[in-house]
Amino acid sequence: EAAYAASNTEEALRLLGESISNEGVNKSALNLIGAVYRYTGEPTRGIPYLILGFMIDPETRFLAGNLVASLEAAGYARVVELARFISSYAKLDQWSKGIVDKVISTQPEELIIE
């Protein structure tokens, strides 16, 4: 976390990868890997980590927000629909709720085309 906080992204990714190698797959490391990739402008690379983390525990702090923000940054066409699902499916932390609600607010429900 110190490497991530200091914006040393290569070191953060190396340490998080070591954490997974040594301790096994865990939701916090997956979330941080996804967040680092989003932070560095490569959200597409982080999305698989975030999806896996969400599958392990959708209520992991900051994970839902990181997932939705990464999908939006990557230009995922159905991000609003997914944000609505996440909002109704998981209990979100305040930061994630803010991100999810912001994305949802970009498209009123009456404009959703099935």
N, C-alpha and C positions, 0 to 999 in steps of 0.2 A: 504494500500500500504506500510506503514511503516513496518508492520509485514512481508510482502513478501520481502521487500528490506533487512530486517535484517535476512533473512533466517529462520525465525520462522514459519515453514510451517503449523504446527497445528493451530497456532493462526491466520495465514493468511486465512486458509480454514474456520475457525470458523467465522471470521469477514466477509468474502465474503458471506458465507451462511446467516449470519444475514442481510447483505445488500440486498440480494435477498428476504429474508423473509419480510423485512421492506419496501423495495422500489419496489419490483417486479423484474421480470427477466430483466436483462439488459446485453447488449453485452460486456461491459467492465468487469463486474464481472465474466461472463462466460469464457471470454478469460483468465482472471487471474487464475481462478480455474484450467482450463486446463493446463496453464503454470506451476502452482505449482506442479501438478501431474507429468508433464513431468520432471520438475526439480528434483523431489524426486525419479525418476526412475520408476514411475508407469504411463506411458503414456496412457495405455489402460483405466485407470479410468477417465482420463481427456478428452478423445476423444468425448464422448457424449456432454459434455459442449461446446467444441469447435465447433462441428457440429451445435448445436443449435445456438450458437453465429453467425456462418457463415450464417445460414438461416435467422437470423434477419438482419444482415448487413455484407455482404461479404467483405466490404472495411474497416472494423474496424481495426485500427492500430494494427499491430503485430499478428492479429488473424490468417490470412492465413498461415503465417510462423509457428506459434505454431501448427496449425492443421497438416500441412505437416510434420513438424519435429516429432510430436507425432506419426503420422501414420508410418513414417519411423522407429522410435525407437521401435514401437510395431511389426514391421515386416510385415506390410500390403503389400500384394503381388502386388497390383496395384497402389502403391503410385506414380510412375512416370506418369502413365496415369491421375491420379487425379491432380497431380501437373500441368500437361499440361492444363487440363481443367481450373483449378483455374487461371493460368497465362493468359488465353485468356478471362476469364469470369469477373474478378474483377480488379479494379485499385488497385495495391499493394503499400504499403509503402516500402521504400528502404530495411529495414531489412527483411521483408517477401519476397520481390522479390529476395533477395540474397539466402534465404533458398530454395525457390521454384526453382530458376534457378540451384542451386547446385544439387538438387535432379533430375531435368530433365537431367542435364548433365551426370548423371550416366548411362543413357541408350540412345544411339543415336536413332533417329527416325526409321532408317532402320531396327533396331532390334526388333521393336514392333511387336508382334504376335497378330493378331486379333482372 
